[in-house]
Amino acid sequence: IFMWADAKIRARRRYKQILKKGGKPRLSKIYNEIIKRDKNDLGRKIAPLKPAVNSVLLDTTYLDIEQSFNVIKNIISD
């Protein structure tokens, strides 16, 4: 299973996590760090981040953790 979500949504999720822990995050900084990390992960020469040919693709952009878990559980049990 290859999971991904839109970078803006991932940044908002991370922003909320940091706030919850009492931090003082900057959404724009978090977003830029995610974009940079994704670019590095996708473009590296050795083991670039990409789905395997036979993987199931799961976009979790609009799914919460429970919904994502249930989708994965259904994929596995089929």
N, C-alpha and C positions, 0 to 999 in steps of 0.2 A: 504494500500500500504506500503510495507516494502522496503525502499531504502537503498542501500549500494554502496560503491565504494572501489576499491583497496586502501590499506593504502598508498602505494607509490604515487598514483595519488592524494589522499586527502592531503598528506603532501606537494606536489608541489603546489596544489591550495592554501593551507594556507600560504605557503612561499610567493607566489605572492601577496596575500592579505596584508601581513605584509609589504612587500617591497613597495607596492603602498601607504601605510600609512606612509612611511618614516622610518620604522623600519629596524633593521639589523638582520634578522632572520638567524638561522642555520638550514639548511634542515635536517641534521641528528638528531638534537634535536627534531624538530617538528615530524619527523617520529617516533622516539622512544616514544614520548609522546602519539601519536595516537595509537601505538601498545599497550602501557601500558593501556590506557583508554579502548580500545576495549577488552582487556583481562579481565579487571575489570568488564566491563559492561556485558560481556558474562558469566562470572563465578560467579556473585553474587548470593547468595542464595534466596534473595527476589527480585522478578520481574527481572529476567535476561533478557537481551536484546536478543529477538529472535522473528521471525515472527509468527504471529497468524496462525493457521492451515488453515484458509480460505483466507489469505492475498495474494495479487498479489505481486510477487517479482520483483523489478526493480533495475537492476545493472546500475548505472550511471557513471561507470568508464570512458567510452568513450563518454559521453554525456555532452554537456555544459548545462547551466541553462535553456536556451530557449528550447533545445531539450527535456530535462527532463520535463519541464512544458507541452510541447505538448504531450508527451507520457502519462502523468498523465491525461491531459484533455481528451485524447482519451479513456483512461480506464474508466474514470468517465462517459463519455457520451454514452458508449456502454451499 
